[in-house]
Amino acid sequence: MEKSRSASDQKSDALEVGNGSEFKVHVFSSSSELIEKLHEKWSSVKKQPYPAMYSSIFGGIILDPAMMVIPIDDHMVHRGHGVFDTAIILDGYLYELDVHLDRFLRSASKAKISSPFPRSALRSILVQLSAASQCKKGTLRYWLSTGPGDFLLSPAGCSTSAFYAVVIDDDFCQCKEGVKVITSTIPMKSAQFARMKNVNYLPNVLSKMEAEEKGAYASIWVDEEGYIAEGPNVNVAFINHDKELLLPFFDKILSGCTVKRLMELVHKLVEQGRLRGMRTANLTVEEAKGAAEMMFVGSTLPVLPIIMWDEQPIGNGKVGELTMELSNLLWEDMVAGPETQRIPVPYV
């Protein structure tokens, strides 16, 4: 009788398999077998997080999550040659779709990617996709790529650009709890790439991971001159002790659609005497850490209070009253703002 094998022997066997010595790779004999495998992956998912996708490669809307794929030779996949943007779906309305779509096309122009459709068609596709998804609350994300064609560096071999979009079912809510942040040690992108919303987000990912490893929510980037820049995928804003809303200049960072909308709404608090005013400025780390209040501003937040930075409390270390008033301004705009900001989704 064979003796029982020790844990070290079993571990050794696992390493051998992991090294490939005995690992057998399955060969799918047909497309139907592959599709069955893909469906098997999603069969245990209780709630579908991606209710609908559009692909210009397929030429339509996809409701089957197993088929929500893009070609491996798409240059967005292996060269990062693509741009993207996001809009919010809230209570059956698309919030700020047009301003996000305008920025999307500006990013595409900077990345030298032409759209396979005119702007009006892109907009129509996104509205129809949202309707087909039946999603009343979530995010709508969309991408332009130079498209599939080959694995070379130049996109010259790509016959046409590609447009993809996905509806993500996401039950986000207004942020009322404060978070901690750290100063990022990951180099920030140069202005040329930071101001273009492209898919090269590795610096952003590493910055976010660095913060999480240190028990913080996210990191703050500081530019080479020592001025405050932005968070990994959000803008950052401050309230000073004179009750001014301060924002870093947008010359080296992405111009956030949500923070720009906040700049349009903030006059309401100024008129009420709650805020003294608003301005953009170069802020040093010392000035920023000495602020009375601090916050992230982004699409799904829309405002996230920051109460500690590098283990140093911001203000009194609690969520600021003015921060929450700014949050309320944006949230009310998202829920019941003007028609120019909120587009009804024509659900069937």
Backbone torsions as a table, in degrees:
resi	resn	phi	psi	omega
1	MET	NA	136.7	-179.3
2	GLU	-72.0	133.7	179.7
3	LYS	-67.5	148.8	176.4
4	SER	-64.3	141.2	-174.3
5	ARG	-87.8	141.5	-179.1
6	SER	-72.4	164.2	178.5
7	ALA	-61.4	-36.3	-179.9
8	SER	-67.1	-36.7	177.5
9	ASP	-65.0	-43.1	180.0
10	GLN	-64.1	-39.1	178.3
11	LYS	-63.9	-38.3	178.6
12	SER	-63.0	-41.6	178.0
13	ASP	-62.5	-42.0	-179.6
14	ALA	-62.1	-38.2	178.9
15	LEU	-66.9	-38.4	178.8
16	GLU	-62.2	-44.0	177.3
17	VAL	-62.6	-43.9	179.0
18	GLY	-61.2	-31.8	179.2
19	ASN	-80.8	-6.2	174.7
20	GLY	97.7	-0.5	-175.4
21	SER	-66.0	-33.3	-178.8
22	GLU	-126.9	9.8	-174.8
23	PHE	-78.9	124.1	-179.1
24	LYS	-101.4	125.1	-178.9
25	VAL	-94.3	127.0	-179.9
26	HIS	-73.5	139.8	175.4
27	VAL	-109.7	117.5	-179.8
28	PHE	-75.3	125.7	-174.3
29	SER	-83.4	-17.3	-178.2
30	SER	-155.5	162.3	177.7
31	SER	-66.2	-34.1	179.9
32	SER	-65.1	-36.4	177.6
33	GLU	-66.6	-40.2	178.7
34	LEU	-65.3	-43.7	179.4
35	ILE	-62.7	-39.6	177.5
36	GLU	-60.8	-39.3	178.7
37	LYS	-66.3	-41.3	179.0
38	LEU	-64.7	-40.4	177.6
39	HIS	-65.8	-35.0	178.6
40	GLU	-60.3	-38.2	179.7
41	LYS	-60.2	-38.5	-174.7
42	TRP	-92.6	-9.1	-174.8
43	SER	-64.1	-28.1	-178.0
44	SER	-90.1	-3.5	179.7
45	VAL	-79.1	120.1	-175.4
46	LYS	-71.7	-41.5	179.8
47	LYS	-127.2	124.9	-177.7
48	GLN	-69.4	115.5	-178.2
49	PRO	-77.7	-18.1	-179.0
50	TYR	-123.2	84.3	-173.6
51	PRO	-68.5	-18.7	180.0
52	ALA	-160.8	149.1	177.1
53	MET	-138.5	147.4	170.8
54	TYR	-114.9	140.1	175.6
55	SER	-137.9	124.3	176.3
56	SER	-71.0	-19.1	176.4
57	ILE	-68.0	-42.7	176.7
58	PHE	-81.2	-26.9	179.9
59	GLY	81.2	30.7	179.2
60	GLY	179.9	-172.1	-178.1
61	ILE	-94.3	136.3	-177.5
62	ILE	-112.4	128.8	178.2
63	LEU	-106.9	-13.3	-179.9
64	ASP	-88.7	113.8	-176.8
65	PRO	-61.1	-26.9	179.7
66	ALA	-65.9	-21.4	-177.6
67	MET	-101.4	5.1	-179.4
68	MET	-83.4	79.2	-174.7
69	VAL	-133.4	162.2	173.0
70	ILE	-129.5	154.7	-176.7
71	PRO	-63.6	140.8	179.8
72	ILE	-66.0	-25.1	-179.7
73	ASP	-91.4	11.1	172.7
74	ASP	-66.6	130.2	-175.5
75	HIS	-65.5	-17.6	173.8
76	MET	-68.5	-29.7	-177.6
77	VAL	-76.7	-52.3	-171.4
78	HIS	-101.5	-7.6	176.4
79	ARG	-125.2	-7.6	-179.5
80	GLY	70.5	22.2	-177.6
81	HIS	-91.6	79.6	-179.9
82	GLY	-163.2	160.6	177.2
83	VAL	-129.0	162.3	-178.7
84	PHE	-150.5	169.2	172.2
85	ASP	-159.9	176.2	-172.4
86	THR	-141.7	146.3	170.3
87	ALA	-131.9	156.1	-177.9
88	ILE	-96.6	138.4	169.4
89	ILE	-107.7	119.5	-177.7
90	LEU	-140.0	121.9	179.6
91	ASP	56.2	33.6	177.5
92	GLY	81.4	14.0	177.0
93	TYR	-122.1	146.1	172.7
94	LEU	-92.0	122.0	-175.9
95	TYR	-96.7	126.8	176.5
96	GLU	54.6	36.8	177.9
97	LEU	-60.7	-43.6	-173.5
98	ASP	-66.5	-41.6	-179.6
99	VAL	-69.8	-35.2	176.3
100	HIS	-68.4	-38.9	179.3
101	LEU	-66.5	-37.8	176.4
102	ASP	-62.6	-44.8	178.5
103	ARG	-64.7	-37.9	177.6
104	PHE	-55.9	-46.9	-178.4
105	LEU	-73.0	-31.0	174.3
106	ARG	-65.6	-41.2	177.3
107	SER	-62.4	-41.9	179.9
108	ALA	-62.0	-40.5	178.9
109	SER	-63.4	-43.3	178.8
110	LYS	-65.3	-31.9	-179.9
111	ALA	-87.4	1.6	179.9
112	LYS	60.2	46.4	176.5
113	ILE	-118.6	122.8	177.6
114	SER	-90.5	147.0	179.9
115	SER	-84.4	142.0	176.7
116	PRO	-73.5	-10.3	-179.1
117	PHE	-135.0	155.3	171.2
118	PRO	-68.0	165.0	-177.4
119	ARG	-55.7	-42.2	-177.7
120	SER	-61.1	-36.8	179.4
121	ALA	-71.7	-39.9	177.2
122	LEU	-59.3	-45.5	-180.0
123	ARG	-61.1	-45.1	-179.9
124	SER	-62.7	-41.0	177.8
125	ILE	-60.1	-44.9	-177.6
126	LEU	-65.7	-38.9	178.1
127	VAL	-67.8	-44.4	179.1
128	GLN	-65.2	-37.7	177.7
129	LEU	-62.9	-44.1	178.9
130	SER	-60.9	-40.4	178.9
131	ALA	-66.1	-43.4	-179.0
132	ALA	-65.5	-28.5	-178.3
133	SER	-71.8	-24.8	-175.4
134	GLN	62.0	16.6	-178.9
135	CYS	-85.0	127.3	-179.1
136	LYS	-100.6	-11.1	-179.4
137	LYS	-152.0	119.4	-178.7
138	GLY	168.2	-155.6	179.2
139	THR	-127.4	150.1	176.7
140	LEU	-116.4	113.6	-178.7
141	ARG	-114.4	141.7	-176.1
142	TYR	-144.6	150.9	-172.2
143	TRP	-134.0	144.9	167.2
144	LEU	-117.1	131.3	-178.7
145	SER	-128.2	156.8	173.1
146	THR	-67.9	-11.9	171.3
147	GLY	96.4	173.9	178.2
148	PRO	-80.3	161.6	178.0
149	GLY	171.0	-48.9	-179.9
150	ASP	-166.8	-171.5	-179.5
151	PHE	-113.4	24.2	179.8
152	LEU	-84.8	174.0	-179.6
153	LEU	-76.9	-45.5	-179.9
154	SER	-76.7	142.7	176.3
155	PRO	-83.4	11.1	-176.8
156	ALA	-57.2	-28.9	-179.2
157	GLY	-84.7	-0.9	179.4
158	CYS	-86.5	120.5	-173.8
159	SER	-70.5	-31.9	179.2
160	THR	-155.1	152.6	176.0
161	SER	-73.1	166.1	-176.7
162	ALA	-127.6	145.8	177.5
163	PHE	-122.8	126.5	178.6
164	TYR	-126.8	151.1	175.6
165	ALA	-152.2	146.0	-179.3
166	VAL	-137.6	136.7	171.0
167	VAL	-94.6	128.4	-178.7
168	ILE	-114.1	118.1	177.9
169	ASP	-72.5	112.9	-173.7
170	ASP	-142.4	118.7	-177.2
171	ASP	-90.5	65.0	179.9
172	PHE	-77.6	160.3	179.0
173	CYS	-146.1	171.0	179.7
174	GLN	-63.2	130.6	-177.9
175	CYS	-82.7	124.8	-178.1
176	LYS	-123.7	-9.4	178.4
177	GLU	-98.4	142.8	180.0
178	GLY	-80.4	154.5	-179.8
179	VAL	-126.5	167.0	177.0
180	LYS	-102.9	147.7	176.5
181	VAL	-133.1	165.7	174.7
182	ILE	-130.8	165.7	172.7
183	THR	-82.9	127.8	-176.1
184	SER	-73.6	140.5	172.3
185	THR	-98.7	-4.1	178.5
186	ILE	-80.7	126.6	-179.6
187	PRO	-57.9	136.3	178.5
188	MET	-79.8	162.9	-180.0
189	LYS	-69.5	155.0	173.2
190	SER	-68.2	160.4	-176.0
191	ALA	-57.1	-38.4	-178.4
192	GLN	-57.5	-41.7	-177.1
193	PHE	-90.9	-28.1	178.8
194	ALA	-67.3	-34.1	-177.1
195	ARG	-85.6	-2.5	176.8
196	MET	-110.5	119.6	-176.0
197	LYS	-80.3	79.1	-177.6
198	ASN	-101.6	170.8	-173.5
199	VAL	-82.5	-0.4	178.5
200	ASN	-79.5	83.4	-173.5
201	TYR	-109.4	19.1	-179.6
202	LEU	-60.6	-43.9	176.1
203	PRO	-58.7	-38.1	179.1
204	ASN	-65.3	-42.9	179.8
205	VAL	-62.8	-47.7	-178.8
206	LEU	-65.4	-35.3	177.6
207	SER	-65.1	-42.9	178.5
208	LYS	-65.6	-43.3	179.9
209	MET	-64.1	-39.0	178.6
210	GLU	-59.3	-42.9	179.6
211	ALA	-65.7	-45.5	-178.2
212	GLU	-62.9	-36.7	178.1
213	GLU	-63.8	-23.6	179.9
214	LYS	-103.0	14.8	176.6
215	GLY	76.6	18.3	179.9
216	ALA	-109.0	166.6	-179.5
217	TYR	-77.2	-45.8	-177.6
218	ALA	-160.6	177.1	-179.0
219	SER	-110.2	160.8	174.4
220	ILE	-112.9	128.6	176.2
221	TRP	-87.5	139.9	175.1
222	VAL	-119.6	131.4	-175.5
223	ASP	-77.3	178.4	-174.0
224	GLU	-66.8	-16.8	177.6
225	GLU	-92.6	-1.3	179.0
226	GLY	89.5	14.2	-179.6
227	TYR	-99.8	150.1	179.5
228	ILE	-64.9	135.9	-179.7
229	ALA	-110.2	-83.9	-175.7
230	GLU	-163.1	177.5	171.9
231	GLY	-90.3	-177.3	-175.0
232	PRO	-65.5	-30.4	174.1
233	ASN	-150.9	29.0	-178.4
234	VAL	-145.7	157.0	171.2
235	ASN	-85.5	161.7	179.0
236	VAL	-122.8	142.6	-178.6
237	ALA	-140.3	160.1	-174.9
238	PHE	-137.1	153.3	168.2
239	ILE	-115.0	119.9	179.4
240	ASN	-85.2	179.5	-175.6
241	HIS	-75.1	-8.0	173.0
242	ASP	-93.6	9.5	179.9
243	LYS	61.6	43.1	171.6
244	GLU	-105.3	141.2	171.6
245	LEU	-85.2	121.0	-177.3
246	LEU	-113.3	133.9	178.6
247	LEU	-129.9	138.3	175.0
248	PRO	-62.7	150.3	174.7
249	PHE	-58.5	150.8	-178.7
250	PHE	-93.7	14.0	-175.1
251	ASP	-73.0	-21.4	-178.3
252	LYS	-120.9	3.3	-174.7
253	ILE	-132.8	169.8	179.3
254	LEU	-69.6	136.6	177.9
255	SER	-81.9	101.0	-175.6
256	GLY	-72.0	131.8	178.7
257	CYS	-65.6	-38.9	-177.6
258	THR	-69.6	-42.2	-179.6
259	VAL	-68.3	-31.5	176.9
260	LYS	-69.6	-34.8	175.6
261	ARG	-67.4	-38.2	177.1
262	LEU	-60.7	-39.2	179.4
263	MET	-64.0	-28.7	177.8
264	GLU	-77.3	-28.5	-175.3
265	LEU	-91.5	-20.5	-169.5
266	VAL	-64.7	-18.7	179.5
267	HIS	-59.1	-24.8	179.8
268	LYS	-62.6	-40.8	178.7
269	LEU	-74.0	-30.6	177.2
270	VAL	-66.9	-44.1	-179.9
271	GLU	-63.9	-30.7	178.3
272	GLN	-81.2	-6.4	-178.8
273	GLY	80.4	8.6	179.9
274	ARG	-76.8	-37.6	176.2
275	LEU	-116.5	146.5	178.0
276	ARG	-78.9	-34.3	-179.1
277	GLY	170.9	-169.0	-179.0
278	MET	-144.7	143.3	175.8
279	ARG	-157.1	155.8	171.5
280	THR	-97.0	146.5	-175.1
281	ALA	-161.1	161.4	168.6
282	ASN	-82.0	118.8	-177.4
283	LEU	-114.6	126.1	174.7
284	THR	-76.1	164.1	177.8
285	VAL	-60.1	-41.3	-179.8
286	GLU	-61.9	-44.8	179.1
287	GLU	-64.1	-42.3	-177.0
288	ALA	-66.9	-42.9	-179.7
289	LYS	-69.2	-18.9	178.3
290	GLY	-89.6	5.2	-178.9
291	ALA	-67.5	160.0	177.9
292	ALA	-77.6	-35.5	179.5
293	GLU	-144.4	157.3	-177.5
294	MET	-147.9	148.9	-177.1
295	MET	-157.1	156.5	166.3
296	PHE	-94.8	148.7	176.4
297	VAL	-130.2	124.1	-179.1
298	GLY	-162.7	168.6	-169.7
299	SER	-53.6	-52.1	-173.3
300	THR	-91.4	5.0	-176.2
301	LEU	-84.8	-54.3	-19.5
302	PRO	-72.9	-21.9	175.2
303	VAL	-126.7	130.0	179.1
304	LEU	-118.8	113.6	-178.9
305	PRO	-64.6	140.2	175.0
306	ILE	-113.9	126.0	-175.3
307	ILE	-113.9	-10.9	180.0
308	MET	-151.5	139.0	-178.3
309	TRP	-134.6	120.8	-177.2
310	ASP	51.6	45.0	179.1
311	GLU	65.8	12.3	177.0
312	GLN	-109.1	125.5	-179.2
313	PRO	-62.5	143.3	171.9
314	ILE	-93.8	122.1	-175.6
315	GLY	61.7	-125.2	179.0
316	ASN	-91.9	9.6	178.2
317	GLY	78.2	12.1	179.5
318	LYS	-122.2	164.3	177.6
319	VAL	-62.1	127.5	-175.9
320	GLY	-78.0	145.8	179.6
321	GLU	-63.9	-42.9	-179.2
322	LEU	-69.8	-33.2	175.5
323	THR	-58.3	-45.8	-179.1
324	MET	-70.3	-31.1	176.8
325	GLU	-67.7	-37.3	175.7
326	LEU	-66.5	-40.0	177.1
327	SER	-60.8	-43.2	179.6
328	ASN	-62.9	-38.5	177.7
329	LEU	-57.5	-48.4	-178.7
330	LEU	-68.9	-42.5	-178.2
331	TRP	-63.3	-42.3	177.7
332	GLU	-63.6	-35.3	177.9
333	ASP	-67.6	-37.9	178.4
334	MET	-67.9	-36.8	-175.8
335	VAL	-83.3	-38.9	-172.7
336	ALA	-143.7	32.9	-179.1
337	GLY	-75.2	-178.3	-178.2
338	PRO	-67.9	162.2	-178.9
339	GLU	-61.5	-25.9	178.7
340	THR	-66.1	-22.6	-179.4
341	GLN	-100.3	-27.2	-173.0
342	ARG	-121.1	118.6	-179.3
343	ILE	-105.3	121.0	179.5
344	PRO	-67.2	138.3	178.0
345	VAL	-90.5	123.7	-176.7
346	PRO	-80.7	71.5	179.4
347	TYR	-62.3	145.1	177.9
348	VAL	-83.7	NA	NA
